[in-house]
């Protein structure tokens, strides 16, 4: 039941690490990476929001905020 949620959590965390690293080194691809990170965060938030456990609700909220911030970064040129 939680397999998809856990897999998306892992994907999300790895994309967030990649996005943070790309921004830290001022990568020319940071905006594309941040856009992808936002999409992955949205998927993770959607899945986590389906579950009633407190940690899932907290994860969904954090992913929604991360997606919002990543979209801001992706829009910067």
ZAMARGU-4260 file (C-alpha; in steps of 0.2 Angstrom, whole numbers, plus 5000, padded with zeros to 4 digits):
<rodrens>
0) 5000/5000/5000 | 5014/5012/5004 | 5026/5006/4991 | 5022/5020/4978 | 5023/5033/4992
5) 5040/5027/4998 | 5047/5027/4980 | 5041/5044/4977 | 5048/5050/4993 | 5065/5043/4988
10) 5064/5051/4971 | 5059/5068/4978 | 5073/5068/4990 | 5086/5064/4977 | 5079/5077/4965
15) 5079/5090/4979 | 5098/5086/4983 | 5101/5088/4964 | 5092/5104/4963 | 5101/5111/4978
20) 5118/5106/4971 | 5114/5114/4954 | 5109/5130/4962 | 5124/5130/4974 | 5136/5129/4959
25) 5126/5141/4948 | 5123/5127/4935 | 5117/5133/4918 | 5104/5119/4920 | 5098/5124/4937
30) 5081/5131/4930 | 5077/5114/4921 | 5082/5104/4936 | 5072/5114/4947 | 5057/5113/4936
35) 5059/5094/4936 | 5061/5094/4955 | 5044/5104/4956 | 5035/5091/4946 | 5042/5076/4956
40) 5038/5086/4972 | 5020/5088/4966 | 5019/5069/4963 | 5025/5065/4980 | 5014/5078/4988
45) 4999/5071/4979 | 5003/5053/4984 | 5007/5057/5002 | 4991/5067/5004 | 4981/5051/5000
50) 4987/5044/5017 | 4980/5048/5034 | 4996/5046/5044 | 5003/5062/5051 | 5020/5060/5044
55) 5012/5058/5026 | 5002/5074/5029 | 5018/5083/5034 | 5027/5077/5019 | 5014/5082/5007
60) 5014/5100/5015 | 5033/5101/5013 | 5033/5094/4996 | 5020/5107/4991 | 5031/5121/4998
65) 5046/5114/4989 | 5037/5113/4973 | 5032/5131/4974 | 5050/5137/4978 | 5057/5126/4964
70) 5045/5134/4952 | 5051/5151/4957 | 5069/5146/4954 | 5065/5138/4938 | 5057/5154/4932
75) 5073/5164/4935 | 5085/5165/4920
</rodrens>
